Amino acid sequence: METISPRDARWREELRRKHTAKERTAIPRAAMPSLDPEYRVTCNEEVNCGLSEEQAVLEATRCLDCPDPTCVTDCPVGINIPGFVKNIERGEFLQAAQVLRETSALPAVCGRVCPQEKQCESRCIYNKMKKQPVAIGYLERFAADTANRAAKEASAAAPVEKPAGAKIAVVGSGPAGLSFAGEMAHRGYKVHVFEALHEIGGVLKYGIPEFRLPNEVVDIEIDTLRRQGVEFMTDCVIGKTLSYDDLVADGFRGVFVASGAGLPRFMSIPGENYVGVMSSNEYLTRVNLMGAGRQGWATPVIRGKRVAVIGGGNTAMDSCRTARRMGAQEVYIVYRRGEEEMPARIEEVRHAKEEGVKFLTLHNPVEYLADERGHVRAMRLQRMELGEPDASGRRSPVPVEGDIVEMPVDEVIVSVGVSPNPLIPRSIEGLEVTRRGTLVVNDDTLETTKPLLFAGGDIVRGGATVILAMGDGRKAAAAMDERLKAL
């Protein structure tokens, strides 16, 4: 339990009592402290610094404790948001973290990378008042980080749980796999996670830079799963190192496939094979997971001085901000729609602009040009305009006939989407696959067309968010547990 001084206890109680409902709505939303842009582009330190205790308690005080909390409705893992927020308001930070852990295996991760503004915060009652919603993501991060710091010293001596249930295999250690593993361990199963790469974490490690999600934060969450009895095996490619039949022969009763969507897409335009044109997956993996650019690491990576990143999502923002930290003097986001249509989080766009990234919207590359060495030297851009809305509701970009410009660049990072790796579908008989290469599953249970083989995350959805993948992990765990108990 948390120990607080009598003075702190009185301060918190006074803060809680003195605000009526009307006064709570007048409290401005907490602003997240962050590193100075000029400094942060010189290092890989986390940009957002987290709320102070005083900021967190005051922000939690804004919550009106609605009788019908619609914020919970749009949370893919069903977090008891009022429950953890009100614990923060009372100063019971560890209890707040316990509430989070009831449904989320990765609260410190979600507090940093989950798009709360499009999910839980978008349903906050403050939106109806034309006010800024409660900063649920900031508070989630605060509670999780506070609990992790408190548990850091005790964790080394904490006993490892030894579940006695059936053996369950998880393919992939990204957010879907970790969420599923935590839920199944909680239900008493012996969970083994098989990861193809040399570090646990999947996209949380190779895809998201440390200035947004420090590896230490991910490792703490993974250690929590280890203490719950989850076992991890790295450098193991299911479908190559071990087959599905090997898993069955070794006594695994159920399998959850969470292998993600690590196959990059390109645009099929001339010049994509020139030196200096690469996918965001390759670029971020080299820098984030393989240490490119760090002292003592031999992994090569191109260090362009004039870099273009093609795309408008969070991965594009991660790439352009990484390029600035790798020494690029000019970095451009090239996006075929307008800034308002960008799928990236507003905070990530703002951070990119603060760090000197320039936005070239309503432009689309149609060709890359190379020098005599075969290295990209320029790209030809088609100017676009917005037409009628497409199937997703966004206005479709259409070319402005004859309006093409040439722009010099010495590095291009393509971030226009990903597809599932075909290894799992090809290596396991009986799996039905969509035209997009994703696995076909039962919508209610996430069971594939092969009995007791479930799947979730990007291998089912294509490219999606961390929290949606985690929601799949929880859903599949509940369904597999019910299925196994019925046998």
Secondary structure, DSSP 8 states (H G I E B T S, - for coil): -----HHHHHHHHHHHHT--HHHHHHS------B--HHHHTTS---SB----HHHHHHHHHT----SS-HHHHT-TT---HHHHHHHHHTT-HHHHHHHHHTT-S-HHHHHHHS-GGGTGGGG-GGGGGTS----HHHHHHHHHHHHHHHHHHHHTTS------S-EEEEE--SHHHHHHHHHHHHTT-EEEEE-SSSSTTTHHHHTS-TTTS-HHHHHHHHHHHHHTT-EEE-S--BTTTB-HHHHHHTTEEEEEE-----EE-----TTTTSBTEEEHHHHHIIIIIT-TTSTT--------SEEEEE--SHHHHHHHHHHHHTT-SEEEEEESS-GGG--S-HHHHHHHHHTT-EEEESEEEEEEEE-TTSBEEEEEEEEEEEEEE-TTSSEEEEEEEEEEEEEE-SEEEE-S-EE--THHHHHSTT--B-TTS-B-B-TTT-BBSSTTEEE-THHHHSS--HHHHHHHHHHHHHHHHHHHHH-
